[in-house]
Amino acid sequence: MSVTALHPLRHGCTQCGNSCRGHFISPLDKAFTKRLPTIMETLGPLYPDLQDASPTISPSINGRTRTGLANKADGECLFLGQDNLCRIHKHLGAQAKPLLCRTFPLAIIHTATEIRLGTPTRCYAQHQHWDQGPGQSPMGLTGLREEELPDPVPRGPLPNQRAQLQARPAPDSQYAQTLLQEDTLMHLLHQTPLTLETLTLFTAEMLANHTNTDIQELGELLRARLARLGKSMVASIAPQADRMRPGTHFWHLKALAEAMAALQPRPWPVLTQTQMDYSLYVLREWLFLREWTHHPSLPHGVLVMIAGLMLAAWRAQDAPNTPEGAVGDTFGHSMTAWMRLMHMGNNTRGLISDADDLDALLRAASSPPT
């Protein structure tokens, strides 16, 4: 089976610690679980907060029990130190960490025909290095030997059957039709110039089969839904707001929610060429790694992504002093916060709840035929 990467593999760690905040780090590999008691024996005397702590939790998620690293009360990984360094890595070396942490941000999936490698948008510094320097091998990116890399995760194109792979699907099957949608969208995402309005119109009319779309009305409807979701988020995070330190993942989420809640009617945002180039990079990786299958359908997922791009662009327009030719921190941080937020299904449904809601949204944005 061939191994393919859509873009050069790049990552530059700035030791901000945000990749160790707001994540449930799971699953844990068996080798790490086996050495965890020794890790706790070594680190416990050095850190009082670890002496009586349980290093793992096993919550039930969507009816399945999953074991992962425990978090502190503020959502940080139990092993993240005040210096933003992993305490396991600091004292015992990178090889002592869970395999999931060692491979971050590399994603490895396999489809019915190939193994795919990529770096999905999870890192708050990604916008600074996404197109800088030579690409690395998976081993160079992670520091692992080839035989230590995790097995690829099966990822088919059906959101409700993500592990189902078909090498020769029936031409009229949903599987084959979704593959065609993926290919058509990927072709569009490689076209230049491309605007958000064009991508939105394509999604409504070509992917979701809604004609006569009023693009201005659809933009306003998405803005209103962003504002509604933002107000709900602001209310839910209010009790923890005082504990959110500037620059951390939760602080970025809080800033994103407040910006959403404050949105008023305004024209479609204008992206700089660099911001549009970065947006297309993010979208292509998201499509290639089939991250869209966290959403109920491809058009559902694309509209959620478009809403995030609109929000990032509006925030960037309102932010002063974005360096010329740069993505800019406001835009880049907004996109990372949005991608991490929308990776969870409940948040996705907060914007567009299901297929019927998607249909209602697009019908509301349809103008009468002339």
C-alpha positions in Angstrom: 0.0 0.0 0.0 1.4 3.4 -1.0 2.2 6.1 1.6 1.2 9.6 0.7 1.5 13.1 2.3 -0.5 15.9 0.7 1.9 18.6 2.0 5.4 18.5 3.4 5.4 17.4 7.1 6.4 20.4 9.2 6.2 21.2 12.9 8.0 23.7 15.1 7.4 23.4 18.8 7.5 26.7 20.7 7.0 25.1 24.1 3.8 27.0 24.7 2.2 24.0 26.4 -1.2 24.4 24.7 -1.1 21.0 23.0 -1.2 19.6 26.6 -4.2 21.6 27.5 -7.8 20.9 26.7 -7.1 17.4 25.3 -8.2 14.0 26.7 -5.0 12.2 25.9 -6.3 8.8 24.9 -5.8 6.0 24.0 -2.7 5.1 26.0 -0.4 2.4 24.5 0.2 -0.7 26.5 3.9 -0.1 26.8 3.3 3.3 28.5 0.6 1.9 30.8 3.1 -0.8 31.9 5.8 1.7 32.8 3.4 4.3 34.4 3.8 3.0 38.0 7.6 3.5 37.6 7.0 7.0 36.2 4.9 7.9 39.2 7.4 6.5 41.6 10.1 8.7 40.0 8.1 11.9 39.7 6.1 11.7 42.9 9.0 12.8 45.2 9.8 15.7 42.9 6.2 17.1 42.6 3.9 17.0 45.6 0.8 17.3 43.4 1.6 13.9 41.9 2.2 12.0 45.1 -1.5 11.1 45.7 -2.8 11.7 42.2 -4.4 9.1 40.0 -2.5 9.4 36.7 -5.4 8.1 34.5 -9.1 8.3 34.1 -11.6 6.1 32.3 -14.7 8.0 31.3 -17.5 6.7 29.1 -17.6 8.5 25.8 -20.4 7.8 23.4 -21.1 4.6 25.3 -17.5 3.4 25.2 -15.0 3.4 28.2 -11.7 5.0 27.2 -8.6 5.3 29.4 -6.4 8.4 29.1 -4.2 10.7 31.1 -5.8 12.6 33.9 -6.1 16.4 33.7 -5.8 18.9 36.5 -8.8 21.0 37.5 -7.9 23.7 35.0 -7.8 21.2 32.1 -4.0 20.8 31.8 -2.5 17.4 31.5 -1.5 16.1 34.9 2.1 15.9 33.8 2.4 19.5 32.4 4.8 21.6 34.5 4.7 25.3 35.3 7.5 25.8 32.8 5.2 24.4 30.0 7.4 21.3 29.7 6.2 17.7 30.1 7.5 16.4 33.4 7.8 12.9 32.0 9.9 14.1 29.1 12.0 16.5 31.3 13.1 13.8 33.8 12.8 10.5 31.9 13.2 11.5 28.3 10.9 11.6 25.3 10.9 7.8 25.0 9.0 7.5 28.4 6.0 9.5 27.1 2.8 7.9 25.7 3.1 7.1 22.0 0.3 9.5 21.3 2.3 12.4 22.7 5.5 11.3 20.9 3.8 11.3 17.5 2.0 14.7 17.9 1.1 16.4 15.6 1.5 13.6 13.1 -1.7 11.8 11.9 -1.5 8.4 10.1 -4.7 7.0 8.6 -5.3 4.4 5.9 -8.0 4.4 3.3 -9.0 1.5 1.1 -6.1 2.3 -1.3 -3.3 4.1 0.6 -1.7 5.2 3.9 -2.0 9.0 4.4 0.2 11.2 6.6 -0.5 14.7 7.7 -0.4 17.3 10.4 -4.0 18.4 11.2 -4.5 21.9 12.7 -4.1 21.4 16.5 -1.0 23.5 17.2 -1.2 27.2 18.0 2.1 27.9 16.2 1.2 26.0 13.0 0.4 29.3 11.1 4.0 30.4 11.8 5.7 27.4 10.1 3.2 25.7 7.8 5.1 26.8 4.7 8.6 27.4 6.2 11.6 25.1 5.6 11.9 21.6 4.2 9.5 18.9 5.0 10.5 16.1 7.4 10.0 12.3 7.3 7.6 10.9 9.9 10.6 9.7 11.8 12.3 13.1 11.7 9.0 14.8 12.8 8.5 12.6 15.8 11.9 11.3 16.7 10.6 7.7 16.5 12.1 4.8 14.6 10.0 3.6 11.7 9.1 0.4 13.6 7.9 2.5 16.5 5.3 4.5 14.5 1.7 3.7 15.4 -0.4 1.6 13.1 -2.5 3.7 10.7 -6.1 4.3 11.7 -8.7 3.0 9.2 -10.7 5.9 7.9 -13.5 5.5 5.4 -15.7 8.2 3.9 -18.9 7.4 5.8 -19.2 9.4 9.0 -21.4 6.7 10.7 -19.1 3.9 9.7 -15.6 5.5 9.8 -13.7 2.2 9.9 -15.5 0.7 6.9 -13.2 0.5 3.9 -14.3 -0.6 0.4 -11.8 -1.0 -2.4 -14.5 -1.4 -5.1 -17.8 0.2 -4.0 -20.9 0.0 -6.1 -21.0 3.0 -8.4 -24.4 4.1 -7.1 -23.6 3.5 -3.4 -23.3 6.3 -0.8 -19.7 5.2 -0.4 -18.9 5.9 -4.0 -20.9 9.1 -4.2 -19.0 10.4 -1.1 -15.7 9.6 -2.7 -16.7 11.6 -5.7 -17.7 14.5 -3.5 -14.3 14.3 -1.8 -12.4 14.3 -5.1 -14.4 17.2 -6.5 -13.9 19.3 -3.4 -10.2 18.5 -3.3 -9.9 19.6 -7.0 -11.6 22.9 -6.1 -9.3 23.5 -3.1 -6.3 23.3 -5.4 -7.7 26.0 -7.7 -6.5 29.6 -7.5 -7.8 32.2 -7.1 -10.6 30.9 -4.8 -12.7 32.9 -2.4 -14.8 32.0 0.6 -17.9 33.0 -1.3 -17.1 30.6 -4.1 -16.3 27.8 -1.8 -19.6 28.4 0.1 -21.6 28.5 -3.1 -20.0 25.3 -4.3 -20.8 23.6 -1.0 -24.5 24.6 -1.1 -25.2 23.9 -4.7 -22.8 21.1 -5.7 -22.3 19.2 -2.4 -25.7 19.7 -0.8 -27.7 20.1 -4.0 -29.4 23.4 -3.1 -29.8 25.7 -6.0 -30.5 29.5 -6.2 -28.4 30.2 -3.1 -28.3 33.8 -2.0 -24.7 33.9 -0.8 -25.1 37.1 1.2 -28.1 35.7 3.0 -26.2 32.5 3.8 -23.3 34.4 5.2 -25.6 36.4 7.4 -27.3 33.2 8.6 -23.9 31.6 9.5 -23.0 34.8 11.3 -26.2 34.6 13.4 -25.5 31.0 14.3 -21.9 31.8 15.3 -23.3 34.6 17.6 -25.8 32.1 19.1 -23.1 29.5 19.7 -20.8 32.1 21.1 -23.3 33.3 23.7 -23.9 29.7 24.8 -20.2 29.2 25.2 -19.6 32.4 27.1 -22.3 31.4 29.6 -20.8 27.8 30.0 -17.2 29.0 30.6 -18.1 31.9 32.8 -17.5 30.0 36.1 -13.9 29.1 34.9 -13.1 32.4 33.2 -10.9 33.8 36.0 -8.6 30.7 35.9 -7.8 31.1 32.2 -4.3 32.4 31.9 -3.4 34.6 28.9 -2.0 32.7 26.0 -3.3 29.3 27.0 -5.7 27.1 25.0 -8.6 27.9 27.3 -7.9 31.7 27.1 -7.9 31.4 23.2 -11.3 29.5 23.4 -12.7 32.2 25.7 -11.5 35.0 23.3 -13.1 33.1 20.4 -16.4 32.7 22.2 -16.5 36.3 23.2 -15.8 37.4 19.6 -18.6 35.1 18.3 -21.1 36.4 20.9 -20.4 40.0 19.9 -20.8 39.4 16.1 -23.1 41.9 14.5 -24.3 41.9 10.9 -21.4 42.7 8.6 -20.3 42.0 5.0 -18.4 38.8 4.0 -14.8 39.1 5.4 -11.9 39.9 3.1 -8.9 37.5 3.5 -5.4 38.5 2.5 -3.8 36.3 0.0 -1.6 34.7 2.7 -4.6 34.0 4.9 -6.5 32.4 2.0 -3.4 30.3 1.1 -3.2 29.1 4.7 -7.0 28.5 4.8 -6.7 26.3 1.8 -3.8 24.4 3.3 -5.9 23.7 6.5 -8.9 22.7 4.5 -7.0 20.3 2.2 -5.3 18.6 5.2 -8.8 18.3 6.9 -10.2 16.7 3.8 -7.3 14.5 3.0 -7.1 13.1 6.6 -10.9 12.7 6.6 -11.3 14.8 9.7 -14.6 15.9 8.1 -16.0 12.5 9.1 -16.4 13.8 12.6 -19.4 15.7 11.1 -22.6 14.1 9.9 -21.8 14.8 6.2 -19.2 16.5 4.0 -21.4 19.6 3.2 -22.2 19.9 6.9 -18.5 19.8 7.7 -17.4 22.2 5.0 -20.0 24.8 6.1 -18.7 24.5 9.7 -15.2 25.1 8.4 -16.4 28.1 6.4 -18.0 29.6 9.5 -14.7 29.2 11.3 -12.8 30.9 8.5 -15.3 33.8 8.4 -14.9 34.2 12.2 -11.1 34.1 11.9 -11.1 36.6 9.1 -13.4 39.0 10.9 -11.3 38.9 14.0 -8.1 39.5 11.9 -9.7 42.5 10.2 -10.4 44.0 13.6 -7.0 43.3 14.9 -4.2 45.9 14.5 -0.7 45.5 13.1 -0.9 42.1 11.3 2.5 42.0 9.5 2.2 42.3 5.8 2.5 38.9 4.0 1.9 37.0 7.3 -1.1 34.9 8.4 -1.1 36.8 11.6 -1.6 35.5 15.1 -5.2 36.5 15.4 -6.2 34.6 12.3 -3.9 31.6 13.1 -4.9 31.3 16.7 -8.6 31.6 15.8 -8.3 28.8 13.3 -6.6 26.4 15.7 -9.1 27.2 18.5 -11.9 26.6 16.0 -10.5 23.3 14.7 -10.0 22.0 18.3 -13.5 23.2 19.3 -15.2 21.6 16.2 -13.4 18.3 16.6 -16.0 17.5 19.2 -19.4 16.5 17.8 -21.4 18.3 20.4 -19.8 21.6 19.4 -20.4 20.9 15.8 -24.1 20.3 16.5 -24.2 23.6 18.3 -23.7 25.3 15.0 -25.7 23.0 12.7 -27.5 20.3 14.6 -28.2 17.6 12.0 -29.1 16.9 8.3 -32.6 18.5 8.7 -31.1 21.6 10.2 -28.5 21.8 7.4 -31.4 21.5 4.9 -33.4 24.3 6.7 -30.3 26.6 6.7 -29.8 26.2 3.0 -33.5 26.6 2.2 -33.6 29.8 4.2 -30.7 31.1 2.1 -32.3 30.2 -1.2 -33.6 33.0 -3.4 -36.6 32.5 -5.6 -35.7 31.3 -9.1 -35.9 34.0 -11.8 
